[in-house]
Amino acid sequence: MVTGDISEGSRRRFLTGALGLAASTALSERLFASGNGPLTIDRVQPVVIRSPRGEKPPEWYIEMPPVGHATGGAGLWNRLDHASPSRFRGTTQATLVKITTKDGLVGWGECHAPAAPRVHAAVINDLLSPILIGQDARQVEPLWEKLYSSQRLRGYATGFFTESIAGVDLALWDLLGKYLGQPLYRILGGKYRDAVPTYTGIGGNTPEALAESARQQLERGFAAVKMGLSKGPGTASVERVEAVSRAVGSKGQLLVDSLGAYKVHEARAVGERLDALPNIGWWEDALLPEDSAGYSELRQALKTPLCAGETFSNRYQFRDLFAARAVDMVNPDLCRAGGISECRRIAVLADLHGVLFSPHISTGTALYWAASVHLAAHLPNAVIMEGGTLLERPFGNGILREPLEARPGAAMVPERAGIGAEFDEEALAAYRVA
C-alpha cells in the first residue's frame, strides 16, 4: 500500500487512465449495440520495452559461457555444458503487441522476448501484420491458424515465430473481451476459482541462506517455493535441496528446477535422493527438451513428479511428450507457446492424459501474468502458476492504468473487460526502446 501525497504525475496518469477506460467501455458498448458488426484490424504495432532501458547495441545485452564451457564437476560430470541459456546483463525485455481496429478499439498482447525483442518486432511488422490488416479481429482462432500456416510448410513451428503469434493472439482475445464487455475467462467459458495459487523463487549462496529464504516466503503466505539445482556454478549439490526441504517441512512444497542440466543416468542418481524427500512438488526440466524418450525412462524410474514444457512452443511437441507418458505436469509459457488459443489446446491434451497444468512466467509484464491467471482459472487441470512477485517488479502494476490484485501465494482473477491489464502508455514510454 502506498501512503502519503499523490504526485501531480500520478494524478494525471490516474485521470488519463480512468478516462481511457471509460472511453474504451463506451466504445465497446456502442459497437456491440450497433448490430454486432466486424472489428476490422487497422494497425498492428510491436512495442519493444526494456528495464533498465539503456541504449546499448544488441550484442552488449547477451551473455553466455564461453565456447567449450564444461560443467566443472568431478570425473565424468566435467563434461560439455549444453544447458546454460543466454542471459541479459540484469535487464528485463519484452515485445508488446498493440492492435487497433478501424473503430478505435485497442487490444494488447505480449511476446516472450527476453533475448532479442526486436526480432519479434520484425516478424510482426514484416510477416504477421500484412496478414492481419483488414481482417475481422473477432476471428481469433481462425486467424491463429492462418498465421501459423503462413510458415509451417517452411519448417517454422517454434521460437520467435510462435512467440510472435502469441503476442498477436493475446491482443485479439483482449479485443474480443473489450468488444463484448466481458473478462477473458468468461468468453473462454467460465472459471473454476476466483484466485489461482502462485509460487515464487528463493535465493541464497549457501544451504542456510536458501533455507532462510524459503522460510521467509512461507511466512509471507506462499505454500510453494522454487529453487535451482545445477543451474550454475556451485548449485549442483543435492544437499542444498535437502536443507531447503527440511526448512519447508510440512508447511508447503518445494519445486526444483534444473534447466536441462542432466543426462538420464545422472538424473536417475539425483532423482533417487529427491525421492527420499517428502515435500518435493516437482522436478522441472531435469533433461534437455529434445529428450522425450529420456523423460519417459526417468519418469518410470522415479517417484518424484516430473515437470517440463516451458521450452516447448506448440501442441504437436506436447502431443509427443504425452504419448511417451513422459511427465506428470506441464508448464508452458503463454507468450511463447502460441498464446491463449494454443495453450488451451495444450491444456486439453494434458487433461486427456491425466497431466496437470501450470503456466510458466519467468519474465515479462503484468499482461503476461494476467493472461495466465485467466487461463489457469478457466482450466480444470491447472494447479498453480509462476510469477508470485511479478506485479512488484518494474513491468508489474507500475505500467498499468489500474493495478492487478494479488497477495503472496494467490493471484486474483481480473474482472475487467478483456485481459484486464491496460497499459499506461506514458509509463511505458520510460522503458520503450527505439
PATORNU-216016 format. One record per residue (C-alpha): residue number from 0; residue in three letters; x, y, z. Coordinates in nm, 2 decimals. Each point is the difference from the previous one (the first is absolute). Example, Ala and Ser with C-alpha at 12.3 -4.5 7.8 and 13.67 -1.06 7.14 Angstrom:
! residues 2
- 0, ALA, 1.23, -0.45, 0.78
- 1, SER, 0.14, 0.34, -0.07
//
This chain:
! residues 434
- 0, MET, 0.00, 0.00, 0.00
- 1, VAL, 0.13, 0.35, -0.09
- 2, THR, -0.06, 0.28, 0.25
- 3, GLY, 0.07, 0.37, -0.01
- 4, ASP, -0.07, 0.27, -0.26
- 5, ILE, -0.08, -0.10, -0.36
- 6, SER, 0.24, 0.17, -0.24
- 7, GLU, -0.14, 0.21, -0.28
- 8, GLY, 0.13, -0.25, -0.26
- 9, SER, -0.17, -0.29, 0.18
- 10, ARG, -0.32, 0.20, 0.02
- 11, ARG, 0.02, 0.08, -0.37
- 12, ARG, 0.06, -0.36, -0.09
- 13, PHE, -0.29, -0.12, 0.21
- 14, LEU, -0.24, 0.25, -0.16
- 15, THR, 0.13, -0.08, -0.35
- 16, GLY, -0.04, -0.37, 0.08
- 17, ALA, -0.35, 0.04, 0.14
- 18, LEU, -0.11, 0.20, -0.30
- 19, GLY, 0.16, -0.25, -0.24
- 20, LEU, -0.17, -0.30, 0.17
- 21, ALA, -0.34, 0.19, -0.01
- 22, ALA, 0.05, 0.08, -0.37
- 23, SER, 0.09, -0.36, -0.07
- 24, THR, -0.31, -0.13, 0.18
- 25, ALA, -0.22, 0.25, -0.17
- 26, LEU, 0.14, -0.10, -0.34
- 27, SER, -0.05, -0.38, 0.06
- 28, GLU, -0.36, 0.07, 0.11
- 29, ARG, -0.06, 0.20, -0.31
- 30, LEU, 0.16, -0.26, -0.23
- 31, PHE, -0.20, -0.29, 0.16
- 32, ALA, -0.32, 0.19, -0.02
- 33, SER, 0.04, 0.11, -0.36
- 34, GLY, -0.07, -0.34, -0.15
- 35, ASN, 0.29, -0.22, 0.09
- 36, GLY, 0.21, 0.13, -0.29
- 37, PRO, 0.35, -0.11, -0.08
- 38, LEU, 0.31, 0.12, 0.18
- 39, THR, 0.22, 0.09, -0.29
- 40, ILE, 0.37, 0.00, 0.08
- 41, ASP, 0.16, 0.33, -0.10
- 42, ARG, 0.35, 0.00, 0.16
- 43, VAL, 0.23, -0.26, 0.16
- 44, GLN, 0.28, 0.16, 0.19
- 45, PRO, 0.28, -0.18, 0.19
- 46, VAL, 0.14, 0.20, 0.30
- 47, VAL, 0.34, -0.10, 0.14
- 48, ILE, 0.07, 0.08, 0.36
- 49, ARG, 0.30, -0.06, 0.23
- 50, SER, 0.07, 0.06, 0.37
- 51, PRO, 0.23, 0.17, 0.07
- 52, ARG, -0.04, 0.14, -0.35
- 53, GLY, 0.35, 0.10, -0.11
- 54, GLU, 0.09, 0.03, -0.37
- 55, LYS, 0.29, -0.24, -0.03
- 56, PRO, 0.06, -0.20, -0.33
- 57, PRO, -0.18, -0.34, 0.00
- 58, GLU, 0.32, -0.20, 0.05
- 59, TRP, 0.06, 0.18, 0.34
- 60, TYR, -0.31, -0.16, 0.16
- 61, ILE, 0.07, -0.36, -0.09
- 62, GLU, 0.22, -0.21, 0.25
- 63, MET, 0.09, -0.36, -0.04
- 64, PRO, 0.28, -0.23, 0.13
- 65, PRO, 0.30, -0.02, -0.24
- 66, VAL, 0.02, -0.26, -0.27
- 67, GLY, 0.10, -0.33, 0.15
- 68, HIS, -0.13, 0.08, 0.35
- 69, ALA, -0.02, -0.31, 0.21
- 70, THR, -0.22, -0.09, 0.30
- 71, GLY, 0.30, 0.01, 0.22
- 72, GLY, -0.07, -0.31, 0.22
- 73, ALA, 0.21, -0.30, 0.09
- 74, GLY, 0.07, -0.28, -0.24
- 75, LEU, -0.26, -0.05, -0.27
- 76, TRP, -0.21, 0.29, 0.13
- 77, ASN, 0.27, 0.23, -0.14
- 78, ARG, -0.16, -0.01, -0.35
- 79, LEU, -0.10, 0.25, -0.26
- 80, ASP, -0.28, 0.22, 0.13
- 81, HIS, -0.30, 0.01, -0.24
- 82, ALA, -0.26, 0.13, 0.24
- 83, SER, 0.12, 0.36, 0.09
- 84, PRO, -0.23, 0.25, -0.18
- 85, SER, 0.07, 0.35, -0.10
- 86, ARG, -0.03, 0.27, 0.26
- 87, PHE, -0.06, 0.37, -0.03
- 88, ARG, 0.23, 0.21, 0.23
- 89, GLY, -0.27, 0.06, 0.26
- 90, THR, -0.26, 0.13, -0.24
- 91, THR, -0.36, -0.10, -0.06
- 92, GLN, -0.13, 0.03, -0.36
- 93, ALA, -0.33, -0.05, -0.17
- 94, THR, -0.18, 0.06, -0.33
- 95, LEU, -0.35, 0.12, 0.04
- 96, VAL, -0.26, -0.01, -0.28
- 97, LYS, -0.26, 0.28, -0.04
- 98, ILE, -0.28, -0.08, -0.24
- 99, THR, -0.24, 0.29, -0.09
- 100, THR, -0.33, -0.05, -0.19
- 101, LYS, -0.15, 0.26, -0.24
- 102, ASP, -0.25, 0.08, 0.27
- 103, GLY, 0.29, 0.10, 0.23
- 104, LEU, -0.02, -0.30, 0.24
- 105, VAL, 0.34, -0.11, 0.13
- 106, GLY, 0.12, -0.35, 0.11
- 107, TRP, 0.33, -0.07, 0.16
- 108, GLY, 0.21, -0.32, -0.02
- 109, GLU, 0.36, -0.11, 0.08
- 110, CYS, 0.27, -0.22, -0.14
- 111, HIS, 0.24, -0.19, 0.22
- 112, ALA, 0.31, 0.19, -0.10
- 113, PRO, 0.27, 0.01, 0.26
- 114, ALA, 0.29, -0.03, -0.24
- 115, ALA, -0.05, 0.18, -0.33
- 116, PRO, -0.33, 0.19, 0.01
- 117, ARG, 0.06, 0.19, -0.32
- 118, VAL, -0.01, -0.33, -0.19
- 119, HIS, -0.36, -0.05, 0.11
- 120, ALA, -0.07, 0.36, -0.11
- 121, ALA, 0.13, -0.08, -0.35
- 122, VAL, -0.20, -0.32, -0.02
- 123, ILE, -0.31, 0.19, 0.09
- 124, ASN, 0.06, 0.29, -0.23
- 125, ASP, 0.12, -0.19, -0.30
- 126, LEU, -0.20, -0.33, 0.02
- 127, LEU, -0.30, 0.01, 0.23
- 128, SER, -0.12, 0.35, -0.04
- 129, PRO, -0.06, -0.02, -0.38
- 130, ILE, -0.21, -0.32, 0.06
- 131, LEU, -0.21, 0.17, 0.27
- 132, ILE, -0.07, 0.34, -0.14
- 133, GLY, -0.37, 0.02, -0.12
- 134, GLN, -0.10, -0.33, 0.18
- 135, ASP, -0.28, -0.03, 0.26
- 136, ALA, 0.17, 0.00, 0.34
- 137, ARG, -0.29, -0.21, 0.14
- 138, GLN, 0.13, -0.30, -0.20
- 139, VAL, 0.26, -0.08, 0.27
- 140, GLU, 0.07, -0.37, -0.06
- 141, PRO, -0.05, 0.00, -0.38
- 142, LEU, 0.26, 0.29, -0.01
- 143, TRP, 0.23, -0.21, 0.22
- 144, GLU, -0.01, -0.28, -0.25
- 145, LYS, 0.05, 0.24, -0.29
- 146, LEU, 0.31, 0.14, 0.16
- 147, TYR, 0.14, -0.34, 0.10
- 148, SER, -0.06, -0.14, -0.35
- 149, SER, 0.19, 0.29, -0.16
- 150, GLN, 0.33, -0.17, 0.08
- 151, ARG, -0.07, -0.36, 0.11
- 152, LEU, 0.10, -0.15, -0.33
- 153, ARG, 0.32, 0.19, 0.02
- 154, GLY, 0.09, -0.17, 0.32
- 155, TYR, -0.09, 0.28, 0.25
- 156, ALA, -0.19, -0.13, 0.31
- 157, THR, 0.19, 0.14, 0.30
- 158, GLY, 0.21, 0.28, 0.13
- 159, PHE, -0.04, 0.36, -0.12
- 160, PHE, -0.28, -0.11, -0.23
- 161, THR, -0.24, -0.14, 0.25
- 162, GLU, 0.11, 0.26, 0.26
- 163, SER, -0.11, 0.27, -0.25
- 164, ILE, -0.33, -0.18, -0.07
- 165, ALA, -0.05, -0.02, 0.38
- 166, GLY, 0.02, 0.38, 0.03
- 167, VAL, -0.26, 0.04, -0.28
- 168, ASP, -0.23, -0.26, 0.15
- 169, LEU, -0.01, 0.17, 0.34
- 170, ALA, -0.08, 0.33, -0.16
- 171, LEU, -0.28, -0.15, -0.20
- 172, TRP, -0.15, -0.17, 0.31
- 173, ASP, 0.04, 0.34, 0.19
- 174, LEU, -0.19, 0.17, -0.29
- 175, LEU, -0.28, -0.26, 0.00
- 176, GLY, -0.05, 0.03, 0.38
- 177, LYS, -0.01, 0.38, -0.03
- 178, TYR, -0.24, -0.02, -0.29
- 179, LEU, -0.24, -0.22, 0.20
- 180, GLY, 0.06, 0.18, 0.33
- 181, GLN, 0.11, -0.32, 0.17
- 182, PRO, 0.31, -0.13, 0.17
- 183, LEU, 0.21, -0.25, -0.19
- 184, TYR, -0.08, -0.30, 0.22
- 185, ARG, -0.37, 0.05, -0.06
- 186, ILE, 0.02, 0.00, -0.38
- 187, LEU, 0.22, -0.31, 0.03
- 188, GLY, -0.29, -0.17, 0.18
- 189, GLY, 0.03, 0.09, 0.37
- 190, LYS, 0.22, -0.05, 0.29
- 191, TYR, 0.04, -0.27, 0.27
- 192, ARG, 0.15, 0.23, 0.26
- 193, ASP, 0.03, 0.37, 0.09
- 194, ALA, 0.37, -0.02, 0.08
- 195, VAL, 0.28, -0.21, -0.14
- 196, PRO, 0.28, -0.13, 0.23
- 197, THR, 0.34, 0.14, -0.07
- 198, TYR, 0.36, -0.09, 0.09
- 199, THR, 0.32, 0.20, 0.01
- 200, GLY, 0.37, -0.06, -0.03
- 201, ILE, 0.24, 0.00, 0.29
- 202, GLY, 0.37, 0.10, 0.00
- 203, GLY, 0.32, -0.03, 0.20
- 204, ASN, 0.36, -0.10, -0.04
- 205, THR, 0.00, -0.26, 0.28
- 206, PRO, -0.24, -0.27, 0.11
- 207, GLU, -0.06, 0.20, 0.32
- 208, ALA, -0.09, 0.32, -0.20
- 209, LEU, -0.23, -0.20, -0.24
- 210, ALA, -0.18, -0.15, 0.30
- 211, GLU, -0.05, 0.34, 0.16
- 212, SER, -0.13, 0.14, -0.33
- 213, ALA, -0.25, -0.29, -0.02
- 214, ARG, -0.11, 0.06, 0.36
- 215, GLN, -0.06, 0.37, -0.08
- 216, GLN, -0.21, -0.07, -0.30
- 217, LEU, -0.21, -0.26, 0.19
- 218, GLU, -0.06, 0.26, 0.27
- 219, ARG, -0.11, 0.25, -0.26
- 220, GLY, -0.27, -0.24, -0.11
- 221, PHE, 0.15, -0.21, -0.28
- 222, ALA, -0.07, -0.38, 0.02
- 223, ALA, 0.25, -0.09, -0.27
- 224, VAL, 0.35, 0.14, -0.08
- 225, LYS, 0.24, -0.09, -0.27
- 226, MET, 0.38, -0.03, -0.01
- 227, GLY, 0.27, -0.10, -0.25
- 228, LEU, 0.20, -0.32, -0.01
- 229, SER, 0.30, 0.00, -0.23
- 230, LYS, -0.10, 0.34, -0.15
- 231, GLY, 0.35, 0.15, 0.02
- 232, PRO, 0.33, -0.02, 0.19
- 233, GLY, -0.03, -0.13, 0.35
- 234, THR, -0.36, -0.12, -0.03
- 235, ALA, 0.04, -0.37, -0.08
- 236, SER, -0.01, -0.11, 0.36
- 237, VAL, -0.31, -0.19, 0.09
- 238, GLU, 0.08, 0.09, 0.37
- 239, ARG, -0.13, 0.35, -0.09
- 240, VAL, -0.34, -0.15, -0.09
- 241, GLU, -0.01, -0.22, 0.31
- 242, ALA, 0.07, 0.30, 0.22
- 243, VAL, -0.29, 0.20, -0.15
- 244, SER, -0.23, -0.31, 0.01
- 245, ARG, 0.06, -0.02, 0.38
- 246, ALA, -0.07, 0.37, 0.04
- 247, VAL, -0.33, -0.03, -0.20
- 248, GLY, -0.11, -0.31, 0.20
- 249, SER, -0.37, -0.06, -0.01
- 250, LYS, -0.08, 0.37, -0.05
- 251, GLY, 0.02, -0.02, -0.38
- 252, GLN, 0.17, -0.15, -0.30
- 253, LEU, 0.34, 0.05, -0.16
- 254, LEU, 0.02, 0.02, -0.38
- 255, VAL, 0.34, -0.08, -0.16
- 256, ASP, 0.12, 0.13, -0.34
- 257, SER, 0.31, -0.12, -0.18
- 258, LEU, -0.03, 0.17, -0.35
- 259, GLY, 0.09, -0.32, -0.18
- 260, ALA, 0.33, -0.06, 0.18
- 261, TYR, 0.00, -0.38, 0.02
- 262, LYS, 0.04, -0.30, -0.22
- 263, VAL, -0.24, -0.29, 0.08
- 264, HIS, 0.25, -0.20, 0.21
- 265, GLU, 0.10, 0.30, 0.20
- 266, ALA, -0.36, 0.10, 0.05
- 267, ARG, -0.08, -0.35, 0.13
- 268, ALA, 0.27, 0.03, 0.27
- 269, VAL, -0.11, 0.35, 0.10
- 270, GLY, -0.37, -0.09, -0.01
- 271, GLU, 0.05, -0.29, 0.24
- 272, ARG, 0.10, 0.26, 0.26
- 273, LEU, -0.29, 0.22, -0.08
- 274, ASP, -0.23, -0.30, 0.04
- 275, ALA, 0.11, -0.02, 0.36
- 276, LEU, -0.14, 0.35, 0.07
- 277, PRO, -0.37, 0.02, 0.11
- 278, ASN, -0.09, 0.34, -0.14
- 279, ILE, 0.14, 0.03, -0.36
- 280, GLY, -0.29, 0.13, -0.21
- 281, TRP, 0.18, -0.05, -0.33
- 282, TRP, 0.34, -0.03, -0.17
- 283, GLU, 0.00, 0.24, -0.30
- 284, ASP, 0.20, -0.04, -0.32
- 285, ALA, 0.23, -0.27, 0.14
- 286, LEU, 0.10, -0.09, -0.36
- 287, LEU, 0.05, 0.20, -0.33
- 288, PRO, -0.33, 0.06, -0.18
- 289, GLU, 0.09, -0.21, -0.30
- 290, ASP, 0.02, -0.32, 0.22
- 291, SER, -0.37, -0.11, 0.01
- 292, ALA, 0.11, -0.37, 0.02
- 293, GLY, 0.23, 0.08, 0.29
- 294, TYR, -0.28, 0.17, 0.19
- 295, SER, -0.21, -0.31, -0.04
- 296, GLU, 0.27, -0.22, 0.13
- 297, LEU, 0.07, 0.24, 0.29
- 298, ARG, -0.37, 0.02, 0.10
- 299, GLN, -0.02, -0.38, 0.02
- 300, ALA, 0.31, -0.01, 0.23
- 301, LEU, -0.10, 0.28, 0.25
- 302, LYS, -0.28, 0.08, 0.24
- 303, THR, 0.07, 0.37, -0.02
- 304, PRO, -0.25, 0.17, -0.24
- 305, LEU, 0.16, 0.13, -0.32
- 306, CYS, -0.08, 0.33, -0.16
- 307, ALA, 0.09, 0.14, -0.34
- 308, GLY, -0.14, 0.24, -0.26
- 309, GLU, 0.14, 0.35, 0.02
- 310, THR, 0.23, -0.09, -0.29
- 311, PHE, -0.28, -0.12, -0.23
- 312, SER, -0.19, 0.21, -0.24
- 313, ASN, -0.30, -0.19, -0.15
- 314, ARG, -0.25, -0.28, 0.06
- 315, TYR, 0.18, -0.24, -0.22
- 316, GLN, 0.31, 0.00, 0.22
- 317, PHE, -0.22, -0.05, 0.31
- 318, ARG, -0.19, -0.28, -0.18
- 319, ASP, 0.32, -0.19, -0.04
- 320, LEU, 0.09, 0.06, 0.37
- 321, PHE, -0.34, -0.13, 0.11
- 322, ALA, 0.01, -0.30, -0.24
- 323, ALA, 0.33, -0.11, 0.16
- 324, ARG, -0.16, 0.03, 0.35
- 325, ALA, 0.31, 0.21, 0.08
- 326, VAL, -0.12, 0.26, 0.26
- 327, ASP, -0.25, 0.05, 0.29
- 328, MET, -0.06, 0.37, -0.07
- 329, VAL, 0.08, 0.26, -0.26
- 330, ASN, 0.08, 0.37, 0.03
- 331, PRO, -0.02, 0.18, -0.34
- 332, ASP, 0.06, 0.37, -0.03
- 333, LEU, -0.32, 0.16, -0.15
- 334, CYS, 0.21, 0.26, -0.18
- 335, ARG, 0.23, -0.26, -0.15
- 336, ALA, -0.23, -0.29, -0.08
- 337, GLY, -0.24, 0.18, -0.23
- 338, GLY, -0.21, 0.20, 0.25
- 339, ILE, -0.33, -0.08, 0.16
- 340, SER, -0.13, -0.19, -0.31
- 341, GLU, 0.28, -0.25, -0.02
- 342, CYS, 0.06, -0.04, 0.37
- 343, ARG, -0.37, -0.08, 0.06
- 344, ARG, 0.04, -0.28, -0.26
- 345, ILE, 0.31, -0.12, 0.18
- 346, ALA, -0.18, 0.00, 0.33
- 347, VAL, -0.29, -0.21, -0.14
- 348, LEU, 0.26, -0.25, -0.14
- 349, ALA, 0.16, -0.01, 0.35
- 350, ASP, -0.33, -0.06, 0.17
- 351, LEU, -0.07, -0.29, -0.24
- 352, HIS, 0.33, -0.16, 0.12
- 353, GLY, -0.05, 0.07, 0.37
- 354, VAL, 0.27, 0.27, 0.00
- 355, LEU, -0.03, 0.31, 0.21
- 356, PHE, 0.05, 0.36, -0.14
- 357, SER, 0.20, 0.29, 0.14
- 358, PRO, 0.07, 0.32, -0.19
- 359, HIS, 0.36, 0.10, 0.00
- 360, ILE, 0.09, 0.37, 0.03
- 361, SER, 0.37, 0.05, 0.06
- 362, THR, 0.00, 0.34, -0.16
- 363, GLY, -0.23, 0.25, -0.16
- 364, THR, -0.26, 0.26, 0.09
- 365, ALA, -0.32, 0.02, 0.20
- 366, LEU, -0.19, -0.08, -0.32
- 367, TYR, 0.18, -0.34, -0.03
- 368, TRP, -0.09, -0.06, 0.37
- 369, ALA, -0.37, 0.10, -0.04
- 370, ALA, -0.05, -0.22, -0.31
- 371, SER, 0.15, -0.29, 0.18
- 372, VAL, -0.24, 0.05, 0.29
- 373, HIS, -0.30, 0.00, -0.23
- 374, LEU, 0.10, -0.32, -0.17
- 375, ALA, 0.10, -0.18, 0.33
- 376, ALA, -0.33, 0.10, 0.16
- 377, HIS, -0.19, -0.14, -0.30
- 378, LEU, 0.18, -0.34, -0.01
- 379, PRO, -0.11, -0.30, 0.20
- 380, ASN, 0.36, -0.14, 0.01
- 381, ALA, 0.18, 0.32, 0.10
- 382, VAL, 0.15, -0.02, 0.35
- 383, ILE, 0.24, 0.29, 0.04
- 384, MET, 0.19, 0.27, -0.19
- 385, GLU, 0.33, 0.18, 0.01
- 386, GLY, 0.04, 0.38, 0.04
- 387, GLY, -0.08, 0.03, 0.37
- 388, THR, 0.19, 0.33, 0.02
- 389, LEU, -0.02, 0.13, -0.36
- 390, LEU, -0.24, 0.28, 0.08
- 391, GLU, 0.26, 0.15, 0.23
- 392, ARG, 0.26, 0.02, -0.27
- 393, PRO, 0.06, 0.29, -0.25
- 394, PHE, -0.23, -0.15, -0.26
- 395, GLY, -0.27, -0.07, 0.25
- 396, ASN, -0.28, 0.22, 0.13
- 397, GLY, 0.21, 0.31, -0.06
- 398, ILE, -0.06, 0.00, -0.37
- 399, LEU, -0.38, -0.05, 0.02
- 400, ARG, -0.29, 0.24, 0.01
- 401, GLU, -0.16, -0.20, 0.28
- 402, PRO, 0.19, -0.25, 0.21
- 403, LEU, -0.06, -0.37, 0.00
- 404, GLU, -0.07, -0.17, 0.33
- 405, ALA, 0.21, -0.27, 0.17
- 406, ARG, 0.13, -0.11, 0.34
- 407, PRO, 0.29, -0.23, 0.09
- 408, GLY, -0.11, -0.34, -0.13
- 409, ALA, -0.31, 0.10, -0.20
- 410, ALA, -0.08, 0.19, -0.32
- 411, MET, -0.35, 0.15, -0.01
- 412, VAL, -0.18, -0.05, -0.33
- 413, PRO, -0.05, 0.34, -0.17
- 414, GLU, -0.36, 0.10, -0.06
- 415, ARG, 0.05, 0.29, -0.24
- 416, ALA, -0.08, -0.05, -0.37
- 417, GLY, 0.25, -0.19, -0.21
- 418, ILE, 0.32, -0.10, 0.17
- 419, GLY, -0.04, 0.28, 0.25
- 420, ALA, 0.36, 0.13, -0.02
- 421, GLU, -0.02, 0.34, -0.18
- 422, PHE, 0.34, 0.16, -0.05
- 423, ASP, 0.06, 0.36, 0.10
- 424, GLU, 0.18, 0.11, -0.32
- 425, GLU, 0.16, 0.30, 0.18
- 426, ALA, 0.16, -0.25, 0.25
- 427, LEU, 0.10, -0.23, -0.28
- 428, ALA, 0.19, 0.28, -0.17
- 429, ALA, 0.26, -0.01, 0.28
- 430, TYR, 0.09, -0.35, -0.12
- 431, ARG, -0.06, 0.01, -0.37
- 432, VAL, 0.29, -0.08, -0.23
- 433, ALA, 0.03, 0.17, -0.33
//
